[in-house]
Amino acid sequence: MPHRMMEQPISYQATPTMKRQVGNETLLTPEQVAEIMGLQRNTIYNWVKIGKLNAVKLPGGKQGKLRFRRDYIETLIGGAI
């Protein structure tokens, strides 16, 4: 499955929804990661399922909620977001 990675890292301003933290870590939603990486949300979920992306599973709901450590995503795209 081809993926579109940015040639140049994109800088994003943190929004109030990006400010969710666990300890000292800022967590991003799958939707935010998809936007940052220029991918569809379903691609993000599929990559988690096959082990291509690491996610944090928060308690709640039937399957829990997936979140991604901001520093992990920054490392993947090669720059600050």
N, C-alpha and C positions, 0 to 999 in steps of 0.2 A: 504494500500500500504506500504510494508516494506521499510525502508530506512536504509542506511549504514552510521552510524555516527562513527567517529574515536574514538577508545578507548584511544589513546594518541593524544593530539593536535599536529598538524604539524606546524612547523614554516616556513613561506615563506618570501623570500626577496621581498620587494616592487619593482615592475618594473615601467618603465616610464608610462605605461598605467594605473597603479594603483594610480598614483599621481593626478588624476583628483579630484578637490576639489570644494565644495560649502561651502563658508564660511571657517570654520576650519575643515570641515569633509571630509575625504578621501572617495571617492565612488568607488565601485567595480562593474564590469559588471556581468551579469548572468553567463557568461562563466567562469570568475574568481572564482565566488562563487561555481559553480559546481565542478571545479577542487579542490578547497580548501576542500570542503565537501566530495569529492569522489563520486559525483552523476552525472547523465546526465543533460545536460542543460535543456531538456524538463521537468525534475522533478522539477527544480528550478522554471520554469514558472508555472507549475501546482500547486506547493505549494503557489506561490503568488496568483494565481487565487482562491484557496480555503481558503486563509487567514492564512496559516501555516507559511509564511515568509512575513515580511514587506519590501516593496520596495519604493524607491523614483521614481516618474515618471517625467522624464525630458521632456520639450516641444520639438516638432519636429517630423516629420514623421507622418504617418497615425495614429499610436497609441501611439506615444511617445516612449522614451527609458527608460527602467528600470535600476536602479542602486541601490546598497545596501550600507548602511553606514558600513564602515569598523569596527567601534567599536561594532556595532550590531552583525555582523558576528563573531567577536572575542568572544563576550559574549556567542553566541550560541555554539561555538565549545570549549569553555573553555580555551582559551589561545590566545596569540598574534600571528598574522600572518605577 
